[in-house]
Amino acid sequence: MSKRVRNWSLGIVGLVLGLLWLFPFYLILTNSFKTPKGIFSSVINLPLHGTLANYTQAFQALDFIRSLFHSLLITVVSVALICIASAMAAYAIQRNHSKVSNVILMLFVAAMLIPFQSVMIPLTTIFGKAQMLNIPGLVLMYLGFGTSLSIFLYQGAVAGIPEALDEAATLEGAGFGRIFFTIILPMLNPMTVTVAILNIVWIWNDYLLPSLVLPQNSYTIPLQTFFFFGQFTKQWNLALAGLMFGILPVIVFYFFAQRWIIKGVTAGSVK
């Protein structure tokens, strides 16, 4: 098989797989503009008489602005804390050449193997007694669950930074904080992007932990979408419009950040 034929074959296979992957999204998008009668008459066809009334009702019933604010607040604060805390911990572990540091790193790695379901009930019980079943408590939980993998990734990246840079900065009178924030952290930008992407995807789409922690007035988009979809299951036009509101922020985020996402994932894989 020639190279040209092989490339064409791979292109056709990729196109078919892409269309199959996009087909559910096509169904959600097209049917979200239809009336109930239009959906039951034909699910696959394009809407003949499209309407935006579905989105207006879904926007109000979903309380989209509030739930979007909660999702953004929780995700941004959690990811920022995870990145800073994990980078500092990884730097301290990597630069402290002792058996204790190796043990601490192994403990963080082992913590990744603990399933959330095994600590779910004790965790919520403890936080409930401390009256922390709210957004700050959820951020603290994400910080605890997200640092293990993040420290492991950062540790490998820090290992690739020569210690001579630290020594030269120390001779110039720089302390730990200045060395880390002005020299080490900027050099960890590719890994920071990778860690941020992994945690953004996890935290933004998480349903189980917020459902156990957050009160109703602090629901995130996945929680609001779940209860909204359950309420309007028989009204598919409204339910699908609500799902589009849940999907839309992720799509917008990807289009604006795709350059950094691809660059960060590629750099992270090399590390």
N, C-alpha and C positions, 0 to 999 in steps of 0.2 A: 504494500500500500504506500503510495507516494505521500510526501509530506503535505501537499496541498489537499489531497483527498482526506487525509487524517484530520487536518485542521477544519475542513468543512464538516466532517462527521462530528467532531467534538463541538463545533458551533451549533449544529442542529440539535444535538443532545442537550446542550446547555440551554438553548432556546425553549425546548419542550419542557425541561425541568423548571425553568423560570416561569413559564406560563402555568404549569401545574401549581407552583408555589403561590402565584398571584391570583389564581382562580377564586379561592375563598374570600380574598380581599375584594375582588370584583363583585362577588355576590353581596357582600355587606354594603359596599358603596352604592351599587345600583338600587338595591332594595330599600335602602334608607331614604330614598327620594320617592318611593312609591306609596300609594294609598293601600290599605289592607286588601281592597279588591284587586288592585294591580299585582300585588304579591301572589295572591292565590290563583290568579289567572295565568301568570308566567313568572317563574323565579329567575330564569336566565336572561330573558329579554331586557333590553334597555327600557327605562321608564318612558312611556309615551306622554304622560301628563305629570311631569315631575312637580314636587311641591317641597318648599322649605319649611312648611308648618311642622313637620316631624322634628326638625332640628330646633325650632323655637320651643316646642313643648319639652323636648329632651333636655335642652339647656337649662330650663327653669326647674324641671323635676330633678335633674342631676345635681343642682346647685354647683354648677361647673366651676365658677370663679373661686368659690371657697375651697372646694376639694382640690383644685389645681394649686392654689396657694399653699395648702397643707402639704401636698406632695412635693412641691418645689422647696418649701422650707425644710422638711425632713430630709430630703435627698441632698440638698446643697450643704446643710450643716453637718450631716453625718459623713458625707464623702470628704469634706474639708478636714474634719477631725481625724478621720481614718488615715488620710494621706499624711498629715503632719505627724500624728502620733506614731504611725508605722515607720515612717522614714527616720524619725529620731531614734526609735527603738532599734531599728536595723543597723543604723550607723553605730550606735553604742555597742551592740552585740558584735558587729564585725571588727571594730577597732580594738575591742578588749579581748586580747588573745589569752583566754583562760578556759579551763574546763567548765567553769560555771556558765560562761557565755554559751558554750556548745550545748550544755544541758538546757538552758533557757530556750535556745532556738529549737531544740528537739521537742520541748514542751509545747511551744507554739505550733509546730508541725503536727504533733499528736492531737492538739485541740481541734484541728480541721476534721479529724475522723469522728468526733463526737456528734451524733445526730441531734438536731434541734429538738425532736420529739421527746428525747430522753430527759431534757432539762426544761421543757416547756412549762409543766405544771409547777415545779419548785420555783422557777424564775418568776412567773406571774404572781405566785403567792408572796414571795419576798418583796417584789416591787409593789404589790397591793398593800402590804402592811406598811411600807414606807410612803404610801400615797404618791407613787410615781407611775401610775397607769395613765400616762398622758404623753404629749409630744416630747418633752425633755427625757422622760423615762425611755421612750422608744429610741431616741437618738443615742442614749447611753447603751442600750442593748445592741444597736447596730455597731457601735464602736467596739463593743466586746466581741461580737461575732465576726466582724470584718477585719480585725487587725491580724489574725493568725496568717491567713493567706497573703495579706499585704506585706507583712514583715518578711515572710519567706521570699517574696518577689523582690522587695527592696534590698534584702541582704545580698542576693546575688548581684544586683546592680552596684551596690556599694563596694563589693569585692573587686569590681573591675576598675575602681578609681584608685590611682596610686596613693599610697600613704605619704609619699614625699610632699604632696600638696599640703597635707595637714602639718607636717613637720616644718615646712617653709613658712606657713602662716603662723605657727606657734613661735618661731624665731622672730617674727615681726611683731609679736606681742598680742596676737589675736587669741581670744578665748574660745571655749567650746561653742557657745552660741553663735559667735561671729563666723567661725569656721564653717559651721553647719549651714547657716542661712545664707551666707554670701558665696560659698565655694561649693559645698557638697550638694545642697538642695537644687541649685540651678542645673547642675550636671545630671541630676536624676529626673529631669523633665520628661524624657521619653517614657521612663518607667512610671512616673506619676500619671501620665496620660493613660497608660495601660491599667494601672490600679484604679484610677477614677472611672474608667469605662466599665470595668468589671463590677464595681460597686454601685454605679449608677443604674445599670441594667437590673441588678439584683434588688436594690432598695426601691426603685421606682415601681417595679412590677410585683413586689412582695405583697401577699395577701394575708398569709397566716399570722405573722407576728403583729401587724397592725390590728387585725381583727380581735386579738386577745388583749391588746393594750389600750387602744384608743377609744374614747367615748364617742357618741354619735355626732357631736358637734365638731369633731376633729377628724372626720373620715377623709382618707386619701382617695384618689381617683379609682384605683382598683376596688376599694371597698364600696364606694358610691356606685360604681358600675355593676358590681355583683348584686347589690340590693335593688338597684334600679331595674336590672334585667329580670330579676325574680318577680318584681312588681308588675312589669309590663311584658311577661312572657307571651301572653296571648295576643298582644299588640306588637307584632313583629316590626312594623314600620317604626315605632317609637324605640323599641329595644335595639334595633340595628343602628338607628341614629345615635343612641346613647353609646353603643360600642365604638362608633366612629369618633366620638368625643374622647373616649379613652385611648384610642389608637393615635389620634392626631398629634398630641404633644411629642410622642416618641418619633414620629416621622419628621416633624419639624426640627427636633433636636438633631436627628441624623443628618439632615440636609445642611444644617448650619455647621455641624462639627465633623463631617465625614473626612475632611482633610487631616484633622488631628487624630481621628479614630484610626484611620489606615496607617498613619505615620506611627502612632503610639503602639498599635498591635504589632507592626513589623519590627519596630525597635525592641519591643518587649520579647518577641520570639527570638531575636538575635541574642539578647541578654541571657 
